[in-house]
Amino acid sequence: IECQTTDGYPKPITRASVKSSLQTRYLDAEESSTTGPGTYHYKFKPTLDDGGRIDVSCVTQQYIGSKLINAKNDVRESVVNFPPQPKQPMEAYPEVGKPLTVHLLFRAYPKPTMSQIQWTFTPANEKEITYNGDNLPDNFRIETSSLDDGFYDISFIIRNVTEDLKYKGQRIRVNNGVGSEDYYMDLDFDRAVWTALLEKTRTEIFALKEKLSIKRKLVRELKRRLNIITPEDTTQRLENCQEYTTHKSTTENFVIPQEVEEDEKIRKKASSVINWGKSWF
């Protein structure tokens, strides 16, 4: 970056800055060198965070003591381009007969166009087939979206996964005019089968746990009721009823009240259910 100043008094202080969407970087005197009166060169090494449009400024300031008396800021717009950045292979677990979407998240500037995205299939022992993103077969589709800070998301969509895809390697080549990068798509059909089976098993286990939970709640409730209706309570009820019955003089004529009979039935039934419930746990 070259900044030029004319002579002045007090002697002007000159420095350069670079402003991107993420940060502003100042290049101080230690990073600059002069090649002539009033001409300064500053070294700027861009990073990925500087990608895209940037503002380059030459700032000139004059001070008397600590008081700023004059300032000038000359701004120029520039662009930092960089090619698509490498990524690990994309992994996906398709199922035959179902749709599949695989996402590729990467950084680049400028954004690649649809025609600069190539989807290549490499069948075993056969010639590979390459399609541009704007000229795909009906069963395939590509969608792109721009994110922040130079990131892009490309969605590779297979509307209906077919059996022959098991035997085809897949490569994605992205070119944005600055450079290109190859990305690989690894389709693991075997894991998809096991994942589906595992999910089914999990569902069945969850349903069984729900049933067991209901049974535990039933046992707890029956235990609670059983603690209320104890043999001692029943005996006391019999004594109370016997005290007030009109047939207390003759025991053979005594009739057990219906509520006591029902309590005894509940107690016996609860005991049997609790024993049955214990056999489950």
C-alpha distance (Angstrom), angle and dihedral (degrees) to the residues before:
residue distance angle dihedral
I1 . . .
E2 3.81 . .
C3 3.78 122.5 .
Q4 3.79 124.0 -177.1
T5 3.79 129.1 -163.1
T6 3.80 133.5 178.1
D7 3.77 123.2 -130.3
G8 3.75 116.3 -82.4
Y9 3.74 142.8 159.7
P10 2.92 123.0 -89.1
K11 3.80 89.7 35.0
P12 3.80 108.9 -100.6
I13 3.80 122.0 -118.8
T14 3.79 113.2 -136.7
R15 3.78 130.2 -165.3
A16 3.80 138.8 154.4
S17 3.81 132.9 -130.5
V18 3.79 135.8 -169.7
K19 3.81 120.0 -151.8
S20 3.80 121.2 -164.6
S21 3.79 130.6 170.1
L22 3.81 90.1 -87.9
Q23 3.79 106.8 35.3
T24 3.79 150.2 -1.7
R25 3.79 116.4 -125.0
Y26 3.80 123.1 -163.4
L27 3.79 119.4 -153.2
D28 3.77 105.7 -149.7
A29 3.78 129.6 -159.9
E30 3.78 93.8 -86.4
E31 3.80 89.0 65.4
S32 3.81 94.3 46.6
S33 3.76 136.7 78.7
T34 3.79 132.3 -169.1
T35 3.81 125.4 -131.8
G36 3.77 97.6 -178.6
P37 3.82 144.1 -10.4
G38 3.81 108.9 -46.6
T39 3.82 95.0 -3.4
Y40 3.79 119.3 113.4
H41 3.79 131.4 179.7
Y42 3.81 122.1 -156.9
K43 3.76 125.4 -166.2
F44 3.79 115.4 -130.1
K45 3.81 120.3 -175.4
P46 3.81 108.7 -172.0
T47 3.81 123.1 -142.5
L48 3.79 130.7 -161.3
D49 3.81 88.6 -93.4
D50 3.83 87.9 62.9
G51 3.80 91.9 55.8
G52 3.79 116.6 131.5
R53 3.76 129.0 21.3
I54 3.80 116.8 -6.1
D55 3.80 136.6 -178.1
V56 3.82 115.6 -129.6
S57 3.79 114.1 -161.1
C58 3.79 135.2 -170.1
V59 3.80 109.0 -157.7
T60 3.82 122.6 -164.0
Q61 3.81 121.0 -173.3
Q62 3.81 135.2 177.1
Y63 3.79 124.5 -159.0
I64 3.78 137.6 -171.4
G65 3.75 102.1 -156.7
S66 3.79 104.5 -44.5
K67 3.79 94.0 -27.4
L68 3.81 117.9 105.3
I69 3.82 108.6 -136.7
N70 3.80 102.4 168.8
A71 3.82 136.9 16.5
K72 3.77 135.1 174.6
N73 3.79 128.0 -174.5
D74 3.82 118.8 -166.9
V75 3.81 111.9 -169.0
R76 3.81 128.8 -165.7
E77 3.79 127.2 -179.0
S78 3.79 120.0 -129.3
V79 3.81 138.9 165.8
V80 3.80 132.1 -126.6
N81 3.80 111.4 -154.0
F82 3.79 126.7 -171.1
P83 3.82 134.3 171.1
P84 3.82 126.1 -110.4
Q85 3.78 109.8 -69.2
P86 3.84 123.9 -123.4
K87 3.81 121.4 -97.4
Q88 3.79 137.2 -175.8
P89 3.85 115.9 -98.5
M90 3.78 114.6 -76.7
E91 3.80 114.7 -114.2
A92 3.79 125.0 -151.1
Y93 3.79 135.8 167.9
P94 3.80 108.9 -147.3
E95 3.80 129.5 -174.4
V96 3.78 121.1 -147.4
G97 3.79 111.4 -107.6
K98 3.80 95.1 21.4
P99 3.83 133.2 94.6
L100 3.80 121.7 -102.1
T101 3.82 133.2 -161.5
V102 3.81 122.5 -168.7
H103 3.81 120.9 -171.2
L104 3.80 125.8 -147.1
L105 3.82 114.5 -164.6
F106 3.81 114.8 -170.9
R107 3.81 144.0 144.6
A108 3.79 126.6 -114.6
Y109 3.78 142.4 136.2
P110 2.93 126.7 -115.9
K111 3.78 103.0 29.0
P112 3.82 112.6 -108.6
T113 3.78 117.1 -116.7
M114 3.79 122.4 -125.3
S115 3.80 91.3 -103.6
Q116 3.83 89.2 55.5
I117 3.81 91.9 60.7
Q118 3.81 115.4 85.3
W119 3.80 126.2 -168.3
T120 3.81 111.7 -160.2
F121 3.82 127.6 -169.1
T122 3.80 119.2 -160.9
P123 3.83 111.6 -165.5
A124 3.80 116.2 -162.8
N125 3.81 111.3 -87.3
E126 3.80 91.2 -6.3
K127 3.77 136.6 102.1
E128 3.79 113.6 -87.1
I129 3.80 119.7 -111.6
T130 3.81 121.4 -142.3
Y131 3.80 128.1 -165.1
N132 3.79 128.5 -173.2
G133 3.79 116.4 -128.5
D134 3.80 91.7 -111.8
N135 3.81 94.1 49.5
L136 3.81 108.6 47.8
P137 3.83 130.1 146.1
D138 3.80 116.1 -99.3
N139 3.79 93.5 -100.6
F140 3.81 92.8 60.0
R141 3.79 133.6 60.8
I142 3.81 137.4 175.2
E143 3.80 125.2 -153.1
T144 3.81 125.8 -175.1
S145 3.78 132.2 -163.1
S146 3.80 132.9 179.9
L147 3.79 120.0 -127.5
D148 3.81 130.5 -175.5
D149 3.81 127.0 -69.6
G150 3.80 96.9 22.1
F151 3.80 96.0 -54.7
Y152 3.78 121.5 139.5
D153 3.79 131.7 -169.3
I154 3.81 118.5 -149.5
S155 3.81 116.8 -170.0
F156 3.81 116.4 -154.8
I157 3.79 107.8 -159.9
I158 3.79 128.0 -166.0
R159 3.79 108.1 -170.0
N160 3.80 94.0 -160.9
V161 3.81 122.2 13.0
T162 3.81 109.4 -136.8
E163 3.79 130.3 -158.4
D164 3.81 94.0 -113.2
L165 3.82 91.4 64.0
K166 3.81 87.5 74.0
Y167 3.77 89.0 73.5
K168 3.80 99.7 41.9
G169 3.78 125.7 88.7
Q170 3.80 114.8 -146.6
R171 3.79 130.0 -146.0
I172 3.78 129.2 -177.9
R173 3.81 119.1 -156.0
V174 3.80 118.1 -166.0
N175 3.81 121.3 -169.4
N176 3.80 123.9 179.0
G177 3.81 99.0 177.6
V178 3.80 92.9 -97.2
G179 3.78 95.6 69.2
S180 3.80 142.6 -41.2
E181 3.78 137.3 -116.5
D182 3.81 133.1 -164.0
Y183 3.79 120.2 -135.6
Y184 3.79 124.2 -171.3
M185 3.78 129.1 -143.5
D186 3.80 117.4 -148.7
L187 3.83 112.5 -160.9
D188 3.81 111.1 -164.5
F189 3.81 106.6 -165.9
D190 3.84 94.5 170.7
R191 3.76 93.1 56.2
A192 3.79 89.6 48.7
V193 3.81 90.0 58.1
W194 3.79 92.6 48.6
T195 3.79 91.5 44.8
A196 3.80 90.9 53.8
L197 3.80 90.6 48.2
L198 3.79 91.4 48.1
E199 3.79 91.3 49.7
K200 3.80 90.5 51.4
T201 3.80 90.4 49.4
R202 3.79 91.1 49.1
T203 3.80 90.1 52.0
E204 3.79 91.3 51.0
I205 3.80 91.9 47.3
F206 3.80 90.7 49.3
A207 3.82 90.7 51.4
L208 3.82 90.4 49.4
K209 3.80 91.0 49.4
E210 3.79 89.1 52.1
K211 3.79 90.8 53.0
L212 3.79 91.9 47.8
S213 3.79 90.3 48.1
I214 3.80 90.3 54.1
K215 3.81 90.6 49.3
R216 3.80 91.2 49.9
K217 3.80 90.0 51.6
L218 3.82 89.6 49.9
V219 3.79 91.9 51.3
R220 3.81 91.9 48.3
E221 3.80 91.0 50.7
L222 3.78 92.5 48.5
K223 3.79 90.3 49.0
R224 3.79 89.2 52.2
R225 3.76 91.2 51.4
L226 3.79 91.8 45.1
N227 3.80 90.7 55.1
I228 3.81 88.3 56.6
I229 3.80 94.4 48.6
T230 3.82 103.1 50.2
P231 3.83 126.4 159.7
E232 3.84 88.6 -110.0
D233 3.81 90.5 56.4
T234 3.78 90.1 48.9
T235 3.83 92.4 50.3
Q236 3.79 90.7 50.0
R237 3.78 90.5 50.0
L238 3.82 90.1 51.6
E239 3.80 90.9 51.9
N240 3.78 92.5 48.2
C241 3.77 92.4 48.4
Q242 3.82 91.9 45.7
E243 3.80 90.8 52.2
Y244 3.77 93.6 58.9
T245 3.81 100.9 35.0
T246 3.74 118.0 111.9
H247 3.83 88.2 -134.4
K248 3.80 96.3 60.2
S249 3.77 92.2 116.6
T250 3.81 93.5 66.0
T251 3.79 118.0 41.9
E252 3.80 94.2 -163.2
N253 3.79 90.2 61.4
F254 3.83 93.2 50.6
V255 3.83 113.0 117.5
I256 3.83 118.3 -156.4
P257 3.82 108.2 -124.3
Q258 3.80 114.9 -109.4
E259 3.83 93.8 -120.3
V260 3.81 90.2 58.5
E261 3.79 91.2 49.9
E262 3.80 90.3 51.6
D263 3.82 91.1 48.2
E264 3.79 90.7 53.2
K265 3.81 90.7 49.9
I266 3.80 91.4 50.4
R267 3.80 91.6 48.6
K268 3.79 93.2 50.5
K269 3.78 93.0 44.6
A270 3.82 92.0 47.8
S271 3.79 91.2 50.5
S272 3.79 91.9 53.2
V273 3.81 92.5 46.9
I274 3.80 91.8 49.2
N275 3.78 90.8 51.7
W276 3.79 89.2 49.3
G277 3.80 90.8 48.8
K278 3.81 92.3 51.2
S279 3.77 89.8 57.3
W280 3.81 88.8 64.2
F281 3.82 96.0 56.9
